[in-house]
């Protein structure tokens, strides 16, 4: 996405990636107890990209990343440990 110009700032991309990886680490360590903190971390990423839409992120990029984050959240909610 960075290569296609949908994300104009690599720092935004790195921040989103870090939040997603952080959510994964929480789940790996805390299992069931980590569901809510992991979802909160992903929600923070979703809020961050919404705030960057039209600035450092175009509408298509927002839709793609938001869809990905929403999918991850749904998977976490459905997951049993």
C-alpha atoms as one frame of an Amber mdcrd trajectory, in Angstrom:
protein
   0.000   0.000   0.000   2.866   2.327   0.735   4.248   1.610  -2.718   0.932
   2.475  -4.381   0.623   5.819  -2.626  -2.356   4.901  -0.455  -0.253   5.516
   2.635   1.931   8.556   2.169   3.924   8.298   5.381   5.931   5.216   6.299
   5.634   6.155   9.983   1.857   5.616   9.834   2.392   2.216   8.239   4.922
   1.242  10.905   2.615   2.407  13.689  -0.304   0.330  12.382   1.956  -2.679
  11.902   3.273  -2.333  15.462  -0.264  -2.242  16.884  -1.275  -5.346  14.910
   1.852  -7.202  16.024   1.204  -6.062  19.598  -2.303  -7.507  19.483  -0.878
 -10.802  18.249   1.686 -10.893  21.062  -0.992 -10.205  23.661  -3.071 -13.125
  22.396  -0.076 -15.449  22.300   0.825 -14.650  25.913  -2.561 -14.195  27.541
  -4.818 -16.416  25.415  -8.487 -15.888  26.395  -7.656 -13.118  28.885  -5.904
 -11.211  26.118  -8.918 -10.909  23.838 -10.106  -7.530  25.121  -6.630  -5.923
  25.281  -5.851  -7.228  21.774  -9.119  -5.847  20.408  -8.390  -2.521  22.120
  -4.972  -2.406  20.463  -6.545  -3.067  17.042  -9.246  -0.475  17.702  -6.501
   2.058  18.418  -5.015   1.266  15.011  -8.440   1.759  13.398  -8.838   5.154
  15.092  -5.356   6.161  14.007  -6.037   5.471  10.347  -9.388   7.266  10.486
  -7.566  10.322  11.762  -5.108  10.145   8.866  -7.663   9.771   6.075  -7.235
  12.555   3.566  -3.901  13.496   5.118  -1.484  10.559   5.081  -3.952   7.916
   3.881  -6.370   7.925   0.963  -9.935   6.537   1.023  -8.983   3.266  -0.683
  -6.214   2.693   1.821  -8.631   3.373   4.664 -11.116   0.823   3.333  -8.456
  -1.849   2.902  -6.854  -1.404   6.311 -10.169  -0.966   8.098 -11.488  -4.149
   6.486  -8.372  -6.027   7.556  -8.577  -4.742  11.137 -12.303  -5.509  11.361
 -11.598  -9.027  10.114  -8.926  -9.513  12.767 -11.262  -8.263  15.493 -14.010
 -10.640  14.345 -11.566 -13.557  14.349 -10.423 -12.717  17.871 -13.996 -12.489
  19.141 -14.808 -15.898  17.622 -11.623 -17.599  18.771 -11.644 -19.998  21.684
  -8.481 -20.993  23.467
